[in-house]
């Protein structure tokens, strides 16, 4: 019997040994695959200033990173702008170029909310934990919002964080704590720790920004409370985390360029565990893996960090069956991430409307992409977070970090220890270790958009045989930003079509034509199906990223100037209206359409005009040519021969056809619905705006737009309107070096200059920008942020006075 038991034990040990060895290999392979195939992206937005008033424009530049390098794969950035109640204001799309993207958002003049919430993401980011998406609340300045600041009631809270994750019995545990208010701001407290019998064990000593730590060596079944007072002397009681009877405590200590870790267990727990595995990971890559004997109750190790990239190092302890027991994060700051641009003022112009010239210089070998903002130094500012602190720290943590930029202000030991308090009081869970051990990978619901959002679509309502024979689709595009264009694109057997060279900006009217002869006359088309809808169900409206505590003087200055500027704009607009001569003669509907639609050579001239918005005959016509038959003397329209497109003749020549002033053919016009047309203008021969002299005249057809658009609910592609990337405007900066009629207007801009695309190259390491002062500013705040092609980051803030 004893022999049989020994054999069973031996077999069990062998099975466990094989299992553990297989899991160890599994973890290595899985972590490597996570890093190579499931690397997460993170983003940061640089704004031209910290706060805004209603009616102002938010100018921004986005920077994206993956691991320690610029994120090179994703090509489309999504930004959801919502009000303080969660209502969507704008779902914007912007192309990503060299891991950056630029754009703007116009705050409605009537906006009364406290803040505007900004959520930034790529498709790839949505496959992972949404807690790591970029979120920010931009404060909106109004008199009522500033007045509410003095009425805020601070609600303090106290949280406890055992190092390693759990407070373990019969072990000396390091317990960190954090005291903050409802907005994440630190609060000063005084308090003590007591056991359940009321015995005083330790005091709460704040070391930095509401954070500190103490040690406890609890017994099994013990519990503890904290009694503390806030700044006003109000008394509170908080429970400490429950004590676990089994497990290990993990402690990490900074020592020069190393990290020393200690895994501690009770003597009985250590003997039961036998050994533990410790893995270190950074940016989802495995940095080290060791196995330690813990039978004596303690195991230690040293991790050299001088050659590691800067960022968060996660140390995780597993038992022999690869079940995680404890985890701790520590920040490595080797400062290799930074590069240091130099700013030099080449020409000072602090007087009214004077010219300023600034030069940025980087080392010769650096290729960098900068964004630069120049603002009035007296308005409010917020330097609590910047490109370095966000992409290296806050973008990698769950929860809010107060004043994260502070931890990158110098390289002192005291600041490093303060940053370690942040590590002790925050969680980091990029890995679900249960999935890693079992070799399970994240479910990919959104493929990475490695190509830009180009003009594309798909046919619906056709059979596979019809799609195989579909040939081409003809598109007539009328875009206010990109003008008018006709495209002929091949239709693939799966019904899709795409022009990889056409990036659509803003909104366009798109008409399409398919072959009726091949049974595709009634087929519907959906455009730009690759677009993501806004994340309505994930929009944060609670103000978790919003601080109600303002820079009182700076906010008041900013609001005063913003209100004065709004009043001046209304005044100038009123003056313009005063100079307009009032013509009491009311224009006819046709004259209104003539003013609205034709342009250039199509405007005016000799011809026939047809108002299809108000003509009852248009409603009963089965097509454009049917409507025009018999309406124009000398114009012959014949449908003989059964062709889908009629033949046209006028004075022995063929008139040219235009839709929204884009030259087209009769087959496309035949496929158009009369209900989509607002105005037709038939110009007698010769039409000098046409090719070849226009001997046959011209027929110009204008589709409905604006107030003339007919709303047909449920038609799928309503009004054929398709939206692509949001239009990107250029920041307006006046040039007082040349005369302009606007020079007599008062200039009180708070943002003097914004440029999101200042580029240096290895062969050109200097870049210069020029701006002009307004009428009132006495000194400027210049904020420069940037990223190099190899992922180094820069933040420079300087005052010009």
C-alpha positions in Angstrom: 0.0 0.0 0.0 2.8 2.4 0.9 4.6 1.6 -2.3 1.4 2.3 -4.3 1.0 5.7 -2.5 4.6 6.6 -3.3 4.0 5.8 -6.9 0.8 7.9 -6.9 2.7 10.8 -5.4 5.5 10.4 -7.9 3.1 10.4 -10.8 1.2 13.4 -9.4 4.5 15.3 -9.0 5.5 14.4 -12.6 2.2 15.6 -13.9 2.4 18.9 -11.9 6.0 19.3 -13.1 5.0 18.9 -16.8 2.0 21.2 -16.2 4.1 23.9 -14.7 6.8 23.6 -17.4 4.1 23.8 -20.1 2.5 26.8 -18.5 5.9 28.5 -18.2 6.5 28.1 -21.9 2.9 29.1 -22.5 3.4 32.4 -20.6 6.6 33.3 -22.5 4.9 32.6 -25.9 1.7 34.4 -25.0 3.4 37.5 -23.6 5.6 37.7 -26.7 2.5 37.4 -28.9 0.7 40.0 -26.9 3.6 42.4 -27.4 4.0 41.7 -31.1 0.4 41.3 -32.3 -1.8 43.0 -29.6 0.3 46.0 -28.6 -2.0 48.8 -27.3 -2.0 52.4 -28.6 -2.3 55.5 -26.4 -3.0 59.1 -27.3 -2.5 62.6 -26.0 -4.0 66.0 -27.1 -2.2 69.3 -27.0 -4.6 72.2 -27.0 -3.9 75.9 -27.8 -4.9 76.8 -24.3 -6.4 75.4 -21.1 -10.0 76.8 -21.0 -12.5 78.3 -23.5 -15.5 80.5 -23.6 -18.6 79.8 -25.6 -18.1 80.6 -29.3 -14.3 80.0 -29.2 -12.5 77.3 -31.2 -10.6 74.5 -29.6 -7.4 73.9 -31.7 -5.7 70.6 -31.0 -3.0 68.3 -32.1 -3.0 64.5 -31.2 0.1 62.4 -30.6 -0.1 58.6 -30.7 2.3 56.0 -29.3 2.5 52.3 -29.1 5.1 51.0 -26.7 8.1 53.3 -26.8 7.6 54.3 -30.4 5.2 56.5 -32.4 2.1 54.5 -33.4 2.7 53.9 -37.1 -0.2 51.6 -38.1 -3.6 53.3 -37.4 -4.6 55.9 -39.9 -7.9 57.3 -38.6 -8.5 59.1 -35.3 -11.9 59.4 -33.8 -12.9 62.1 -31.3 -16.3 62.3 -29.5 -17.1 65.8 -28.2 -20.0 65.8 -25.7 -21.6 68.2 -23.4 -21.6 67.9 -19.6 -24.7 65.8 -19.7 -23.3 63.3 -22.2 -25.1 64.6 -25.3 -22.9 64.2 -28.4 -21.9 67.6 -30.0 -19.6 66.3 -32.7 -18.2 62.9 -33.8 -15.0 63.9 -35.6 -12.7 61.9 -37.8 -9.2 62.9 -38.7 -6.4 61.3 -40.7 -3.3 60.2 -38.8 0.0 61.1 -40.4 3.3 60.2 -38.8 1.5 59.3 -35.5 0.0 62.8 -35.3 -3.4 64.3 -36.2 -4.7 67.9 -36.2 -8.1 69.6 -36.1 -10.4 72.0 -34.4 -13.8 72.0 -32.6 -16.1 75.1 -32.5 -17.8 75.5 -29.2 -21.4 76.7 -29.8 -22.0 80.3 -28.8 -25.1 79.3 -26.8 -23.2 76.6 -24.8 -23.9 76.9 -21.1 -22.4 73.7 -19.7 -19.6 73.5 -17.2 -17.3 71.5 -19.4 -17.0 69.7 -22.7 -15.9 66.0 -22.5 -13.3 64.8 -25.0 -12.8 61.0 -25.8 -10.1 60.0 -28.3 -9.7 56.6 -29.8 -8.7 54.5 -32.8 -10.5 51.4 -33.9 -7.6 49.3 -32.5 -7.9 50.8 -29.1 -11.5 49.6 -28.8 -10.4 46.0 -28.6 -8.9 46.6 -25.2 -9.8 48.1 -21.8 -11.6 51.4 -22.4 -10.2 52.7 -19.1 -7.0 53.5 -21.0 -8.6 55.7 -23.7 -7.8 59.4 -23.6 -10.5 61.3 -21.7 -10.5 65.0 -20.8 -12.9 67.6 -19.6 -12.3 71.0 -21.1 -13.5 73.7 -18.7 -15.9 76.3 -20.2 -15.8 79.8 -18.8 -19.1 81.6 -18.1 -20.0 83.9 -15.3 -22.3 81.3 -13.7 -19.6 78.6 -13.8 -17.0 80.9 -12.1 -19.6 82.0 -9.6 -20.3 78.4 -8.6 -16.7 77.8 -7.7 -17.0 79.5 -4.3 -20.0 77.3 -3.5 -18.3 74.0 -3.9 -18.4 71.6 -0.9 -15.3 69.4 -0.7 -16.1 65.7 -0.1 -12.9 64.0 1.2 -12.3 60.3 0.9 -9.5 58.0 2.2 -8.4 54.8 0.4 -5.9 52.1 1.4 -3.6 50.1 -0.9 -1.6 47.1 0.4 1.6 46.8 -1.5 1.3 43.8 -3.8 -2.5 43.8 -3.7 -3.5 42.1 -0.4 -2.9 42.5 3.3 -1.5 39.1 4.3 -1.6 37.6 7.8 1.6 37.0 9.7 3.6 39.2 7.4 4.8 42.8 7.8 2.7 44.6 5.1 3.4 48.0 3.6 0.1 49.9 3.3 -0.1 53.0 1.2 -3.0 55.5 1.5 -4.4 58.3 -0.5 -6.7 61.2 0.7 -8.4 63.2 -2.0 -11.7 65.0 -2.8 -14.4 64.1 -5.3 -12.3 65.8 -8.1 -9.1 63.8 -7.4 -7.4 66.8 -5.7 -5.3 65.9 -2.6 -6.6 66.9 0.8 -4.8 67.2 4.1 -5.9 64.9 6.8 -4.8 63.8 10.3 -5.6 60.4 11.6 -4.5 57.1 13.2 -4.8 53.4 12.7 -6.6 51.2 15.4 -7.2 47.5 15.8 -10.7 46.1 16.6 -10.0 46.4 20.3 -9.3 50.2 19.9 -5.6 50.0 20.4 -3.6 52.7 18.6 -1.1 51.1 16.1 0.2 53.9 14.0 -0.5 57.4 12.7 -1.2 58.6 9.2 1.6 60.8 7.9 1.1 62.5 4.6 4.3 62.5 2.5 3.2 64.1 -0.7 -0.2 65.3 -2.2 -2.4 63.4 0.2 -0.4 60.2 0.0 1.7 58.2 2.5 2.2 54.7 3.9 2.6 52.7 7.2 3.4 49.1 8.1 1.1 46.5 9.7 1.8 42.9 10.8 -1.7 41.5 11.3 -2.7 38.1 12.7 -5.4 35.9 11.2 -8.9 37.2 11.7 -7.8 40.8 12.7 -9.4 43.9 11.3 -8.4 47.5 11.4 -10.0 51.0 11.1 -8.7 54.5 10.5 -10.0 57.5 12.4 -9.2 60.8 10.7 -10.2 64.4 10.4 -10.3 66.6 7.4 -9.0 70.2 7.1 -12.2 71.5 8.8 -11.9 69.1 11.7 -14.7 66.9 10.7 -14.3 63.3 12.0 -14.4 60.2 9.7 -13.9 56.5 10.1 -12.7 54.2 7.3 -12.2 50.4 7.2 -8.9 49.0 6.1 -8.8 46.1 3.6 -9.6 42.7 5.0 -6.7 40.5 6.0 -6.0 37.4 3.9 -5.0 34.3 5.8 -2.8 33.0 3.0 -0.7 34.6 0.2 2.4 36.6 -0.1 3.4 40.2 0.3 5.4 41.8 -2.4 7.7 44.8 -1.7 9.7 46.7 -4.3 12.4 49.2 -3.2 14.3 51.7 -5.3 18.1 51.6 -5.0 20.2 53.7 -7.4 19.6 52.2 -10.9 18.1 49.0 -9.5 14.9 47.7 -8.1 15.0 45.2 -5.2 12.0 43.0 -4.8 11.1 41.0 -1.7 8.5 38.3 -1.7 7.5 37.5 1.9 5.2 34.8 3.3 4.5 33.3 6.7 6.7 30.3 7.5 3.9 27.8 7.0 2.8 29.5 3.8 6.3 29.6 2.5 6.8 25.9 3.1 3.6 25.1 1.3 4.5 27.2 -1.7 8.0 25.9 -2.0 8.9 28.3 -4.8 7.5 31.3 -6.6 7.9 32.7 -10.1 8.4 36.4 -10.7 7.9 38.0 -14.0 8.6 41.6 -15.0 6.8 43.3 -18.0 6.9 46.7 -19.7 4.7 47.8 -22.5 3.5 44.2 -22.7 7.0 42.8 -23.2 8.6 40.4 -20.8 11.6 42.0 -19.2 12.7 39.2 -16.9 11.5 35.9 -15.4 13.0 34.2 -12.3 12.1 31.4 -10.0 12.9 31.7 -6.3 12.8 29.4 -3.4 10.5 30.7 -0.7 10.4 27.8 1.7 12.1 29.9 4.4 9.4 32.5 4.0 11.3 35.1 2.0 12.8 35.5 -1.5 14.7 38.5 -2.9 16.1 39.6 -6.2 17.7 42.6 -7.9 16.4 44.0 -11.2 19.0 46.2 -13.0 17.0 49.0 -14.7 19.7 51.3 -16.2 19.2 49.8 -19.7 15.4 49.6 -19.6 13.1 52.1 -21.4 11.3 54.6 -19.2 7.8 53.7 -18.2 5.9 51.4 -15.9 7.6 48.1 -14.9 5.1 45.5 -13.6 6.4 42.8 -11.2 4.0 39.8 -10.8 4.5 36.9 -8.4 3.0 33.4 -9.2 2.9 30.2 -7.3 4.2 26.9 -8.9 0.9 26.4 -10.7 1.2 29.9 -12.3 -1.6 31.4 -10.3 -0.9 35.1 -9.6 -0.4 35.9 -5.9 0.8 39.6 -5.9 1.6 42.4 -8.3 3.4 45.7 -7.9 4.1 48.5 -10.4 7.2 50.8 -10.3 8.2 53.6 -12.6 11.6 53.5 -14.4 12.8 57.0 -15.3 16.1 56.9 -17.3 15.2 60.1 -19.2 16.2 58.6 -22.5 12.7 59.5 -23.8 13.4 63.2 -23.8 15.0 65.6 -26.3 15.5 69.2 -25.6 14.6 71.9 -28.2 16.0 75.4 -27.7 13.8 78.4 -28.2 15.3 81.7 -29.1 13.5 85.0 -29.7 14.9 86.5 -32.9 12.7 89.6 -33.0 10.9 91.1 -30.0 7.6 92.8 -30.6 5.7 93.2 -27.3 4.2 96.5 -28.3 0.8 96.8 -29.9 0.6 94.7 -33.1 4.3 94.4 -33.2 6.0 91.4 -35.0 7.6 88.6 -33.0 9.9 86.0 -34.5 10.9 82.8 -32.6 13.4 80.1 -33.7 13.3 76.5 -32.5 16.5 74.5 -32.7 17.1 70.8 -32.2 20.3 68.7 -32.5 21.3 68.1 -36.1 20.3 64.5 -36.2 16.7 65.0 -34.9 13.6 64.7 -37.1 10.8 66.2 -35.0 7.2 67.1 -35.3 6.1 70.1 -33.1 3.0 71.9 -32.1 3.3 75.5 -30.8 0.8 77.7 -28.9 1.4 81.3 -27.9 -1.2 82.9 -25.6 -1.6 86.0 -23.4 0.4 85.3 -20.3 -2.3 86.7 -18.0 -5.1 84.2 -19.0 -5.4 81.0 -17.1 -3.1 78.1 -17.8 -2.9 74.4 -16.9 0.5 72.7 -17.0 -0.5 69.8 -14.7 -0.3 67.3 -17.6 1.7 67.4 -20.8 2.9 65.1 -23.6 5.6 63.4 -21.5 3.6 62.9 -18.3 0.6 61.6 -20.2 2.2 59.3 -22.7 4.6 57.8 -20.1 2.5 57.9 -17.0 -1.2 58.8 -16.9 -2.0 57.1 -20.2 -0.7 53.9 -18.7 -2.7 54.1 -15.5 -6.3 53.6 -14.4 -7.8 56.4 -12.4 -6.8 60.1 -12.1 -3.3 61.2 -11.1 -3.1 64.7 -9.6 -0.5 67.0 -11.2 1.3 64.3 -13.1 3.8 66.7 -14.8 5.3 67.4 -11.4 7.0 64.0 -11.4 9.0 64.9 -14.5 10.1 68.3 -13.4 13.5 67.1 -12.1 15.4 63.9 -11.5 15.9 64.1 -7.7 15.6 61.1 -5.3 12.9 62.9 -3.4 10.7 63.3 -6.5 11.3 59.7 -7.4 10.1 58.6 -4.0 7.0 60.7 -4.5 6.3 59.1 -7.8 6.6 55.7 -6.1 3.6 56.7 -4.0 1.6 57.2 -7.2 2.7 53.6 -8.2 1.6 52.3 -4.8 -1.9 53.9 -5.0 -2.8 53.0 -8.6 -3.5 49.8 -10.5 -2.2 48.6 -13.8 -3.9 45.7 -15.4 -3.0 45.4 -19.1 -2.8 41.6 -18.6 -5.5 39.2 -17.5 -3.1 36.6 -16.1 -5.7 33.8 -16.2 -6.0 34.3 -20.0 -2.2 34.6 -20.4 -1.6 31.3 -18.5 -4.1 29.5 -20.6 -2.8 31.0 -23.9 -6.0 33.0 -24.5 -5.8 36.2 -26.5 -8.1 39.3 -26.7 -11.1 39.1 -29.0 -10.5 41.4 -31.9 -13.8 43.1 -32.8 -12.2 46.0 -34.7 -9.4 45.4 -37.2 -6.6 48.0 -37.2 -7.4 50.6 -39.8 -4.0 50.5 -41.6 -5.3 52.5 -44.6 -7.1 55.9 -44.7 -10.8 56.3 -44.9 -11.2 56.7 -48.6 -14.3 57.0 -50.8 -15.9 53.6 -50.8 -19.2 51.8 -50.7 -21.1 48.6 -51.2 -24.1 47.6 -53.3 -27.1 46.0 -51.6 -30.1 44.3 -53.2 -28.3 42.6 -56.1 -27.8 38.9 -56.7 -24.3 37.4 -56.9 -24.6 37.0 -60.7 -25.7 40.7 -61.1 -22.7 41.8 -59.0 -20.3 39.7 -61.1 -21.6 41.6 -64.2 -22.0 45.0 -62.5 -18.8 46.5 -64.2 -18.6 50.1 -63.0 -20.4 52.5 -60.8 -20.5 56.2 -61.9 -20.3 58.7 -59.0 -21.0 62.4 -59.2 -19.5 64.1 -56.2 -20.3 67.6 -55.1 -18.2 68.6 -52.1 -18.0 72.1 -50.7 -14.4 71.5 -49.6 -13.0 69.5 -52.6 -15.3 70.8 -55.3 -17.1 68.8 -58.0 -15.8 65.6 -59.6 -17.0 62.5 -61.5 -15.5 59.1 -60.8 -16.0 55.8 -62.5 -15.1 52.9 -60.2 -15.1 49.1 -60.8 -17.5 47.1 -58.7 -16.0 43.9 -57.2 -17.9 40.6 -57.1 -18.7 41.2 -53.5 -20.5 44.4 -54.3 -17.8 46.8 -53.0 -16.0 49.6 -54.7 -13.2 52.0 -53.5 -11.0 54.7 -54.7 -7.9 54.5 -52.5 -6.7 57.9 -53.7 -9.8 59.9 -52.8 -9.9 61.1 -49.2 -13.3 62.7 -48.6 -13.3 65.7 -46.3 -16.5 67.2 -44.8 -19.9 66.4 -46.3 -20.6 65.7 -50.0 -23.6 65.0 -52.1 -22.9 61.9 -54.1 -25.1 60.6 -56.9 -24.5 57.2 -58.4 -25.5 55.4 -61.5 -25.5 51.6 -62.2 -26.5 49.8 -65.4 -30.3 49.4 -65.6 -29.8 47.0 -68.5 -28.2 44.6 -66.0 -31.0 44.9 -63.5 -29.1 47.2 -61.1 -31.4 50.2 -61.4 -33.0 49.7 -58.0 -29.9 48.6 -56.2 -29.1 50.6 -53.0 -25.6 51.8 -52.1 -24.2 52.5 -48.7 -21.1 54.7 -48.6 -18.1 54.8 -46.1 -19.1 51.7 -44.1 -15.7 51.7 -42.5 -16.6 54.7 -40.4 -17.1 54.0 -36.6 -20.2 55.5 -35.0 -19.7 57.6 -31.8 -19.3 55.7 -28.6 -22.6 56.9 -27.2 -22.7 54.1 -24.6 -19.2 54.9 -23.3 -19.4 58.6 -23.1 -18.4 59.9 -19.6 -20.7 62.7 -18.4 -19.9 62.5 -14.7 -17.1 65.1 -14.8 -14.5 62.6 -13.6 -11.8 64.5 -15.5 -13.1 68.0 -14.5 -11.8 70.2 -11.8 -14.1 73.0 -10.6 -11.2 74.8 -8.9 -10.2 77.6 -11.2 -7.3 80.0 -11.5 -9.6 82.8 -10.4 -7.6 85.7 -11.8 -6.6 84.0 -15.0 -10.2 82.8 -15.7 -11.6 86.2 -15.0 -9.1 87.8 -17.4 -9.9 85.2 -20.1 -13.6 85.5 -19.7 -13.5 89.3 -19.8 -11.5 89.3 -23.1 -13.7 86.5 -24.6 -16.9 88.5 -23.8 -15.4 91.7 -25.2 -14.4 90.0 -28.4 -17.9 88.5 -28.8 -19.4 91.9 -28.3 -17.0 93.4 -30.9 -17.8 90.8 -33.4 -21.5 91.6 -33.0 -20.8 95.3 -33.3 -18.8 94.8 -36.5 -21.5 92.6 -37.9 -24.0 95.3 -37.1 -21.9 98.0 -38.9 -21.8 95.8 -42.0 -25.5 95.5 -41.9 -25.9 99.2 -41.6 -24.1 99.7 -44.9 -26.4 97.3 -46.8 -28.9 99.1 -49.0 -32.4 97.7 -48.4 -34.1 96.7 -51.7 -37.8 96.5 -51.2 -38.3 94.6 -54.4 -38.9 90.9 -53.6 -37.0 88.5 -55.7 -39.0 85.8 -57.6 -38.3 82.1 -56.7 -36.4 81.7 -59.9 -34.2 84.7 -59.1 -33.5 83.2 -55.7 -32.4 80.0 -57.3 -30.3 81.8 -59.8 -28.5 83.6 -57.0 -28.0 80.4 -55.0 -26.9 77.7 -57.5 -25.1 78.8 -60.7 -21.6 80.2 -60.5 -18.9 81.4 -62.9 -19.8 81.0 -66.6 -23.1 79.3 -65.6 -24.4 82.5 -64.0 -26.6 84.9 -65.9 -26.6 84.8 -69.7 -29.3 83.9 -72.2 -31.4 80.8 -71.5 -34.4 79.1 -70.0 -34.8 78.7 -66.2 -36.9 76.0 -64.5 -37.9 76.1 -60.8 -38.5 72.4 -59.9 -39.2 73.2 -56.3 -42.4 75.0 -57.1 -43.4 73.6 -60.5 -46.3 71.1 -60.1 -45.3 69.4 -63.4 -42.1 68.3 -61.8 -44.0 66.1 -59.3 -45.6 64.1 -62.2 -42.5 63.8 -64.4 -40.8 60.4 -64.5 -37.4 61.9 -65.3 -35.4 65.0 -66.1 -35.7 64.6 -69.9 -39.5 63.9 -69.6 -39.8 67.1 -67.7 -37.9 69.1 -70.3 -39.7 67.7 -73.4 -41.5 70.5 -75.2 -40.3 73.2 -72.8 -37.4 74.6 -74.8 -37.9 75.7 -78.4 -35.6 73.9 -80.8 -34.4 71.4 -78.2 -35.0 67.9 -79.5 -35.3 65.1 -77.0 -35.9 61.6 -78.5 -36.2 58.3 -76.6 -36.7 56.2 -79.9 -34.8 53.0 -80.1 -35.5 51.9 -76.5 -32.2 53.2 -75.1 -32.0 54.1 -71.5 -30.4 57.4 -72.4 -32.3 59.7 -74.9 -30.6 61.4 -77.8 -30.4 65.2 -77.7 -30.1 67.7 -80.5 -30.2 71.5 -80.7 -29.4 73.5 -83.9 -27.7 70.4 -85.3 -25.4 69.8 -82.3 -25.6 67.9 -79.1 -26.1 70.0 -76.0 -23.6 69.4 -73.1 -25.0 68.1 -69.8 -23.9 69.3 -66.4 -24.9 68.2 -62.9 -23.9 70.7 -60.3 -21.6 72.2 -63.0 -19.7 68.9 -63.5 -19.8 67.6 -67.1 -21.7 64.3 -67.3 -23.6 62.1 -69.8 -27.2 61.5 -70.6 -27.3 58.0 -68.9 -26.5 59.5 -65.5 -29.1 62.3 -65.9 -31.6 59.6 -66.9 -31.1 57.8 -63.6 -31.7 60.9 -61.5 -34.9 61.5 -59.6 -36.7 64.7 -60.4 -37.4 65.1 -56.7 -33.7 65.5 -56.1 -33.4 68.5 -58.4 -34.0 72.1 -57.5 -33.1 74.1 -60.6 -32.5 73.5 -64.3 -30.9 76.1 -66.5 -30.9 75.6 -70.3 -28.4 77.9 -72.1 -28.9 78.6 -75.8 -26.1 77.7 -78.3 -23.4 78.5 -78.3 -22.4 78.0 -74.6 -18.9 79.5 -74.4 -18.3 77.8 -71.0 -18.4 74.4 -72.7 -15.6 72.3 -74.3 -15.3 72.7 -78.1 -17.2 76.0 -78.1 -20.5 74.5 -76.9 -22.2 74.7 -80.3 -25.2 72.7 -79.0 -25.7 74.8 -75.9 -25.9 73.4 -72.4 -28.3 72.0 -69.8 -27.2 72.7 -66.2 -29.0 70.6 -63.6 -28.6 71.6 -59.9 -29.4 69.1 -57.1 -31.1 70.3 -54.0 -29.1 71.5 -51.1 -29.5 73.4 -47.8 -33.1 74.5 -47.2 -34.1 73.0 -50.6 -33.1 69.4 -49.6 -36.1 67.1 -49.5 -36.2 64.9 -46.4 -37.3 61.4 -47.3 -37.2 59.3 -44.1 -36.3 55.7 -44.4 -34.7 55.8 -47.9 -31.3 54.5 -46.6 -29.0 57.1 -48.2 -31.0 60.2 -47.3 -30.3 62.9 -49.9 -27.1 61.1 -50.9 -25.1 62.9 -48.3 -21.9 61.2 -47.3 -19.5 62.4 -44.5 -15.8 61.7 -44.5 -13.0 63.3 -42.5 -13.8 66.5 -40.8 -12.4 69.6 -42.6 -9.2 70.9 -41.2 -8.9 74.7 -41.0 -5.8 76.9 -40.7 -5.5 79.0 -37.6 -6.0 82.7 -38.4 -3.1 84.9 -37.4 -3.2 88.5 -38.7 -0.3 89.9 -40.6 0.1 93.6 -39.6 3.1 93.9 -41.9 0.7 94.5 -44.8 -2.4 96.7 -45.0 -5.8 95.2 -44.5 -9.3 96.8 -44.2 -9.7 94.9 -40.9 -6.7 96.7 -39.3 -9.0 99.3 -37.8 -10.8 96.6 -35.7 -9.7 96.1 -32.1 -7.6 93.0 -31.6 -7.9 91.2 -28.2 -7.1 87.6 -29.2 -6.1 85.4 -26.3 -4.4 82.8 -28.5 -1.8 84.8 -30.6 -0.4 81.9 -32.5 -1.1 78.2 -33.0 0.8 75.9 -35.4 0.4 72.1 -35.1 2.8 71.3 -37.9 6.3 72.7 -37.3 8.8 70.1 -38.7 12.6 69.7 -38.3 14.6 67.3 -40.4 18.2 65.9 -40.0 19.3 68.4 -42.7 17.3 71.3 -41.3 17.4 71.5 -37.6 16.0 75.0 -37.2 12.4 76.2 -37.7 11.2 79.7 -37.4 7.7 81.0 -36.8 6.3 84.6 -36.8 3.3 86.1 -35.1 1.9 89.6 -34.3 0.9 90.9 -31.0 -2.7 92.0 -30.3 -3.7 95.4 -28.9 -3.3 94.6 -25.2 -0.9 91.7 -24.4 2.2 92.7 -22.5 3.8 89.2 -22.3 3.3 85.8 -24.0 3.3 82.2 -22.8 4.9 79.9 -25.4 4.2 76.1 -25.1 6.1 73.8 -27.4 5.4 70.1 -27.6 6.8 67.5 -30.0 7.8 64.0 -30.8 10.6 62.5 -32.9 10.4 59.7 -35.4 12.0 57.4 -32.8 9.6 58.2 -30.0 11.4 60.8 -28.0 9.2 63.6 -26.5 9.6 67.2 -25.7 7.7 69.8 -23.6 9.0 73.3 -23.3 7.1 76.2 -21.7 8.6 79.7 -21.7 7.5 83.2 -21.0 8.2 86.1 -23.4 8.1 89.4 -21.6 
